[in-house]
Amino acid sequence: MGNRFFIILLIFVSLLPACRKKEEAYFSESSRNGTAEAPVKEVPKDILATQQAFSNVVKVVNPAVVNISTVSKKKLVQPFFEMSPFFEDFFGGRGGMPRYRRENSLGSGFIISKDGYIITNDHVVRDAESIQVTLSDEKTYKGKVVGGDPKTDIAVIKINANGDLPVAVLGDSDKLSVGQWSIAIGNPFGLNRTVTVGVISATGRSNMGIETYENFIQTDASINPGNSGGPLLNVYGEVIGINTAIVASGQGIGFAIPINMAKIAVPQLIKKGNVTRGWLGVSIQPVTEDLAQSFGLKKAQGALVSDVIPGSPAAKAGVRQGDIITHFAGKEIKSVQQLQLTVADTQIGSAVEIEVLREGQTKKLTVAPASADSAAALAPAPSEAGSAALGLSVADLPRELIQTGLQGVIVTDVEEGGLAAESGIQQGDVLVSVNQKKISGTGDYARAIKDAERKGSVALLVRRGNTSIYFAMKIR
């Protein structure tokens, strides 16, 4: 055995010189020393300049970008089946009492003041019990929510850091052009300080169903979960947007909140924790080609007033049903979304001149937008209906839900121990149909429930968030 091992060792030693020669054949002396010439000897100066521009932006802005990690308490939803002792450990104790679970999430943000104010998305820090902010030097601080605005998904948090913090410079998103460069920095999937580059694909994106007030910048700079709240930059290193959302089924389609929208919201969030917006008190709808023709318009633009709330600023100014608002505060109104955003950003109580088209004539009116908070006081109280058999009460949908295109009635109360509660129906659910009949208000609901009570059974189609669920019940 010993002789055999000795022979193998001699063979191995004899082969070493050959291995070294083969290595020299594969790698030249310059390659081993790291001095090999690049395959391409000349690169166009404009390409090198572009590359250097991106590097400069990242080098300057990166210190102002932060990573945000949160811990929040989420309520578990009860399952739609009879509770058994096996599942009680997961979904609650006896009697179906709800339980909670801790949830960790990641996001991004950027510093806007040397004393530690940070802009991020509202959905990143909403309901957070604890917030940890990590700077570019890996120092961590406890964050506190100063204010949040769910309608635009903008939030401000604050850290107490001793020293001069690096600050991001805010640009002007109104000057963006489709096709110009865009740079995103963030924390996608927990990968700290990831930089992606693309172009501005579109501006003024709305009707996305993401937020109440939408005027998104679309970009193909790669944005992923964890980028939320991080900056979208131009080649000058200025923040032009807040990275917010992606199209889950698409690639290279991301959306950012224009920084000019944040410039209006952030001072209010820092001062009082919320945002107060202007309100006219009108229901408006888009002007279609057919409507434009019937009203004598050359182009299908403006906002058609379909209703005026009595006592509202619009009513006091003389706005009437059937008017088409064509100008507001000197700005030409091209769409319903533009008017909504313009009014929302108008200073409360300030006199503003508007132009309306009425019976083919242009009229100038002066309106003073009130606070949107006053809308609830003037809006007619929603009618309510109830069903003793089901053990629930419903009301007409609020205006905000109707504007999303949703139809039905909203559940305002669920009787404890009632049939609806036992089946899993919750307060805030929207009842879309009763026994396959669509309902558009409390009157439809009351009639449909009477028919169901005569039959002795009912099937309810419920909309909960983005999910539709059927509930079938035998009426006692």
C-alpha positions in Angstrom: 0.0 0.0 0.0 2.8 2.4 0.9 4.7 1.7 -2.4 1.5 2.4 -4.4 1.0 5.8 -2.7 4.7 6.7 -3.3 4.4 5.9 -7.0 1.2 8.1 -7.4 3.0 10.9 -5.6 6.0 10.7 -8.1 3.6 10.8 -11.1 1.8 13.9 -9.7 5.1 15.8 -9.1 6.3 15.0 -12.6 3.1 16.5 -14.1 3.4 19.9 -12.3 5.8 21.5 -14.9 3.4 20.6 -17.7 0.5 22.2 -15.9 2.5 25.4 -15.5 3.2 25.5 -19.2 -0.4 25.0 -20.1 -1.3 27.8 -17.7 1.1 30.1 -19.5 -0.5 29.2 -22.8 -3.9 30.3 -21.4 -2.8 33.5 -19.6 -0.3 35.9 -20.9 2.1 37.7 -18.6 0.1 41.0 -19.0 -3.2 39.2 -18.2 -1.7 37.8 -15.0 -0.5 41.2 -13.9 -3.9 42.9 -14.8 -2.3 45.0 -17.6 -4.1 43.4 -20.6 -5.3 45.9 -23.3 -9.1 46.4 -23.6 -10.7 44.8 -26.6 -12.1 48.2 -27.7 -9.4 50.9 -27.7 -11.6 53.9 -28.4 -15.0 54.8 -27.0 -17.0 57.8 -28.4 -16.6 60.7 -26.0 -20.4 61.3 -25.8 -20.8 57.7 -24.4 -18.1 58.3 -21.9 -19.6 61.6 -20.9 -23.1 60.0 -20.4 -21.6 57.2 -18.3 -19.7 59.8 -16.2 -22.9 61.9 -15.8 -24.7 58.9 -14.3 -21.8 58.2 -12.0 -21.7 61.8 -10.8 -25.4 61.9 -10.0 -25.2 58.7 -8.0 -22.1 59.9 -6.1 -23.7 63.2 -5.2 -27.3 62.1 -4.4 -26.7 58.6 -2.9 -25.8 60.0 0.6 -29.3 61.7 0.8 -31.1 58.4 0.0 -32.2 56.3 3.0 -33.5 52.8 3.5 -36.6 52.4 5.6 -37.7 49.2 7.4 -40.9 49.0 9.4 -42.7 46.7 11.7 -46.5 46.8 11.7 -49.4 44.9 13.3 -51.8 43.4 10.8 -55.2 42.0 11.7 -55.8 38.5 10.5 -59.0 38.0 8.5 -61.2 35.2 9.7 -61.6 32.3 7.2 -64.8 31.6 5.5 -65.4 28.3 7.1 -66.6 27.1 10.5 -63.9 27.6 13.2 -62.4 24.4 14.5 -60.0 24.0 17.5 -57.3 23.2 15.0 -57.5 26.6 13.3 -58.1 28.6 16.5 -54.4 28.8 17.1 -54.0 30.6 13.8 -57.1 32.7 13.4 -58.3 33.4 17.0 -59.6 31.9 20.1 -63.1 30.7 21.0 -65.8 32.9 19.6 -63.7 33.8 16.5 -61.9 36.8 18.2 -59.4 38.3 15.7 -55.7 38.0 16.2 -52.8 39.9 14.8 -49.5 39.2 13.2 -46.3 41.2 12.9 -45.3 42.2 9.4 -42.0 43.6 8.2 -41.7 45.8 5.1 -39.0 47.7 3.3 -39.0 51.0 1.5 -36.9 53.9 0.6 -36.9 57.7 1.1 -34.7 60.8 0.7 -33.6 63.5 3.1 -35.0 67.1 2.4 -33.6 69.0 5.4 -30.4 68.9 7.4 -32.3 68.4 10.6 -33.7 65.1 9.4 -37.0 65.4 7.6 -37.5 62.6 5.0 -40.0 62.2 2.2 -41.3 58.7 1.5 -44.5 57.0 0.4 -47.5 56.9 2.8 -48.0 53.2 2.2 -44.4 52.5 3.4 -45.0 53.8 6.9 -48.7 53.6 7.3 -49.7 51.7 10.5 -46.1 51.2 11.4 -45.3 50.5 15.0 -41.6 51.0 14.6 -39.5 52.6 11.8 -35.8 52.2 11.3 -33.9 54.5 8.9 -30.5 53.5 7.6 -28.3 56.2 6.0 -25.6 55.7 3.4 -22.9 55.5 6.1 -24.8 52.5 7.6 -25.8 54.5 10.7 -29.4 53.7 11.8 -31.9 55.9 13.5 -35.4 55.6 14.8 -38.0 57.3 12.6 -41.2 59.0 13.5 -44.1 59.7 11.2 -44.7 63.5 11.0 -47.7 63.3 8.6 -49.1 61.2 5.8 -51.5 61.8 2.9 -53.1 58.6 1.6 -54.8 60.4 -1.3 -51.4 61.2 -2.9 -49.4 58.5 -1.1 -46.9 61.0 0.3 -45.6 60.9 3.8 -42.9 62.7 5.9 -40.9 61.1 8.6 -38.3 62.6 11.0 -35.1 61.3 12.5 -33.0 62.9 15.2 -29.4 62.8 13.9 -26.7 64.9 15.4 -24.8 66.7 12.6 -25.3 68.1 9.1 -27.3 65.6 7.0 -26.9 65.4 3.2 -30.0 66.9 1.5 -31.5 66.0 -1.9 -32.2 68.9 -4.3 -35.8 69.1 -5.6 -36.3 69.8 -9.3 -39.3 70.9 -11.3 -41.5 68.1 -12.6 -43.6 70.5 -14.7 -40.6 70.8 -17.0 -40.3 67.1 -17.8 -40.2 65.9 -21.4 -41.0 62.4 -22.6 -37.8 60.7 -23.6 -35.4 62.4 -21.2 -33.2 60.3 -18.9 -34.4 59.2 -15.5 -32.4 57.6 -12.7 -34.0 55.7 -9.7 -32.2 54.9 -6.5 -33.7 52.7 -3.8 -33.8 49.5 -1.8 -35.5 46.9 -4.1 -35.9 43.5 -2.4 -33.6 44.7 0.3 -30.7 45.3 -2.1 -29.4 48.5 -0.7 -28.7 51.5 -2.9 -29.6 50.0 -6.2 -29.3 52.3 -9.2 -31.4 51.9 -12.3 -31.5 54.1 -15.4 -34.2 54.6 -18.1 -36.2 57.4 -19.6 -39.4 59.2 -18.9 -42.0 57.1 -20.8 -45.0 59.4 -20.2 -46.3 62.2 -17.9 -49.7 63.0 -16.5 -50.8 59.3 -16.1 -54.2 59.1 -14.3 -57.1 56.8 -13.9 -54.7 54.1 -12.7 -56.8 53.3 -9.7 -53.8 53.7 -7.4 -54.5 56.9 -5.5 -57.3 59.5 -5.3 -55.2 62.3 -6.9 -53.1 60.9 -9.8 -50.7 62.6 -12.1 -48.0 60.0 -12.4 -44.7 60.1 -14.2 -44.2 56.9 -16.0 -40.6 55.5 -16.4 -38.9 52.4 -17.6 -36.1 52.8 -15.1 -36.5 49.5 -13.2 -38.7 49.9 -10.0 -39.4 47.0 -7.8 -40.9 46.4 -4.3 -38.6 48.3 -1.9 -38.1 51.2 -4.3 -41.2 52.8 -2.9 -40.5 56.3 -1.6 -37.1 56.6 -3.2 -36.2 59.4 -5.6 -36.5 59.5 -9.3 -33.8 61.9 -10.6 -32.8 63.8 -13.7 -29.3 64.0 -15.0 -28.6 67.1 -12.9 -29.2 65.0 -9.8 -32.5 66.8 -9.0 -35.4 64.8 -7.6 -38.2 64.9 -10.1 -40.5 62.2 -8.6 -41.2 59.8 -5.8 -41.1 56.2 -7.0 -44.4 54.7 -6.0 -45.9 51.8 -8.0 -45.4 49.3 -10.7 -47.5 47.3 -13.1 -47.2 43.8 -11.8 -48.0 42.2 -15.1 -45.6 44.3 -17.1 -41.9 45.0 -17.3 -40.3 48.4 -17.4 -43.6 50.2 -16.4 -43.2 52.1 -13.2 -44.9 55.2 -11.8 -43.6 58.1 -9.7 -45.4 61.0 -8.0 -44.3 64.3 -9.5 -42.2 66.2 -7.0 -44.2 69.4 -7.6 -47.2 67.6 -6.0 -45.0 66.8 -3.0 -43.9 70.5 -2.8 -47.5 71.4 -2.0 -48.3 68.5 0.4 -45.0 68.3 2.4 -45.1 71.8 4.1 -48.6 71.0 5.3 -47.6 67.6 6.5 -44.7 69.0 8.5 -46.8 71.8 9.9 -50.0 70.0 10.8 -49.7 66.3 9.9 -52.3 66.3 7.1 -53.2 68.0 3.8 -56.1 70.4 3.3 -57.3 70.7 -0.3 -59.6 73.1 -2.2 -63.2 72.0 -3.0 -65.8 73.5 -5.4 -68.8 71.3 -4.7 -69.6 70.0 -8.1 -69.9 66.6 -9.8 -68.0 66.6 -13.1 -67.6 64.2 -16.0 -65.4 64.1 -19.1 -66.5 65.8 -22.3 -66.8 63.2 -25.0 -66.7 63.8 -28.8 -70.5 63.6 -29.0 -70.9 66.0 -26.0 -68.4 68.4 -27.5 -70.3 68.4 -30.8 -73.7 68.9 -29.0 -72.3 71.8 -26.9 -70.6 73.5 -29.9 -67.0 72.8 -28.8 -64.2 72.5 -31.3 -62.4 69.9 -29.2 -63.5 67.4 -26.6 -61.9 69.0 -23.5 -63.0 70.7 -20.3 -65.1 69.3 -17.5 -68.9 69.0 -17.7 -70.8 69.9 -14.5 -73.3 67.2 -13.9 -74.4 68.4 -10.5 -73.9 71.3 -8.1 -74.2 70.9 -4.3 -76.4 73.6 -2.8 -74.5 76.0 -0.6 -71.2 75.0 -2.0 -68.6 77.5 -3.4 -69.6 76.6 -6.9 -73.3 77.2 -6.2 -72.4 80.6 -4.6 -70.4 81.6 -7.6 -73.3 80.9 -10.0 -72.0 77.6 -11.5 -74.9 75.6 -13.0 -75.6 72.1 -14.0 -74.7 71.7 -17.7 -71.8 74.3 -17.6 -68.5 73.2 -19.1 -65.6 74.5 -17.1 -62.9 75.4 -19.7 -60.5 77.6 -17.6 -59.6 77.7 -14.0 -57.2 80.4 -12.5 -56.0 81.2 -16.0 -55.2 77.6 -16.9 -56.9 75.9 -19.8 -58.8 72.8 -18.5 -58.4 69.8 -20.8 -59.7 67.0 -18.6 -61.6 66.2 -15.4 -58.4 65.0 -13.7 -56.6 68.3 -14.5 -59.5 70.3 -12.9 -59.5 68.0 -9.8 -55.8 68.4 -9.3 -55.9 72.2 -9.9 -58.7 72.8 -7.5 -57.2 70.6 -4.9 -53.9 72.6 -5.0 -55.7 76.0 -4.8 -55.4 78.0 -1.6 -58.5 77.8 0.5 -60.7 80.9 0.4 -58.7 82.6 -2.4 -60.8 84.2 -5.1 -60.2 82.5 -8.5 -61.6 83.4 -11.9 -63.1 80.5 -13.9 -64.6 80.4 -17.4 -67.6 78.2 -18.3 -69.3 77.5 -21.5 -73.1 77.9 -21.0 -75.6 77.6 -23.9 -72.8 78.4 -26.4 -71.7 81.5 -24.5 -68.5 82.0 -22.5 -69.1 83.3 -19.0 -66.5 84.4 -16.4 -67.3 83.6 -12.8 -65.4 84.1 -9.5 -65.2 81.3 -7.1 -63.5 80.9 -3.7 -62.7 77.2 -3.1 -63.5 75.9 0.4 -61.8 73.2 2.4 -62.6 69.7 1.2 -63.3 68.9 4.8 -66.4 71.0 4.6 -67.8 68.8 1.9 -69.2 66.3 4.4 -71.3 69.0 6.1 -73.0 70.0 2.8 -73.3 66.6 1.2 -76.8 65.0 1.7 -76.8 62.3 4.3 -76.8 58.8 2.7 -80.1 56.9 3.2 -79.8 53.7 5.1 -81.6 50.4 5.0 -81.4 47.3 7.2 -82.4 43.7 7.3 -83.3 42.1 10.7 -83.2 38.7 9.1 -79.5 39.1 7.9 -78.4 41.3 10.9 -76.8 44.1 8.9 -77.4 47.7 7.9 -76.3 49.3 4.6 -76.0 52.8 3.2 -75.6 54.4 -0.2 -72.0 54.5 -1.4 -70.0 57.6 -0.5 -69.0 59.9 -3.4 -65.4 58.7 -3.4 -66.3 55.1 -4.1 -68.9 56.0 -6.7 -66.2 58.0 -8.6 -64.2 54.8 -8.9 -67.0 53.2 -10.9 -68.2 50.9 -8.0 -71.9 50.2 -7.7 -73.8 48.8 -4.8 -74.3 49.7 -1.1 -71.8 49.8 1.8 -72.2 47.7 5.0 -72.4 50.2 7.9 -73.1 47.8 10.7 -73.1 44.0 11.3 -75.1 42.7 14.3 -73.0 40.5 16.6 -74.2 36.9 16.4 -76.4 37.7 13.4 -76.5 35.7 10.2 -74.3 38.1 8.3 -71.7 38.1 11.0 -71.6 34.3 11.2 -71.2 34.1 7.4 -68.2 36.4 7.5 -69.6 39.7 6.2 -67.7 42.7 7.6 -68.4 46.4 8.1 -67.1 48.3 5.1 -67.9 45.5 2.6 -69.7 46.7 -0.5 -72.8 44.6 -1.5 -72.8 44.5 -5.3 -75.7 42.1 -6.0 -78.4 40.2 -4.2 -79.5 36.9 -5.8 -77.7 37.8 -9.0 -79.5 41.2 -9.2 -77.2 44.2 -9.3 -78.1 47.0 -6.8 -77.3 50.7 -7.1 -78.7 52.0 -3.9 -80.5 51.3 -0.6 -83.9 51.2 -2.4 -82.7 48.4 -4.7 -81.2 46.6 -1.7 -84.5 46.8 0.3 -86.6 45.4 -2.5 -84.1 42.6 -3.3 -83.9 41.5 0.4 -87.7 41.4 0.6 -87.7 39.0 -2.4 -85.0 36.9 -0.8 -86.8 36.7 2.5 -89.8 35.2 0.7 -87.6 32.6 -1.0 -85.8 31.8 2.3 -82.3 32.1 0.9 -80.0 34.8 -0.4 -76.7 34.9 -2.3 -74.7 38.2 -1.8 -71.8 39.3 -4.0 -69.5 41.3 -1.9 -66.6 43.5 -2.9 -63.8 43.7 -0.3 -60.8 45.7 -1.3 -59.8 44.3 -4.7 -61.5 40.9 -4.1 -65.1 39.8 -4.9 -66.6 37.1 -2.7 -70.0 35.3 -2.8 -71.9 34.6 0.5 -74.8 32.2 0.5 -77.2 32.2 3.5 -80.5 30.5 4.5 -82.7 33.2 6.0 -84.3 32.1 9.3 
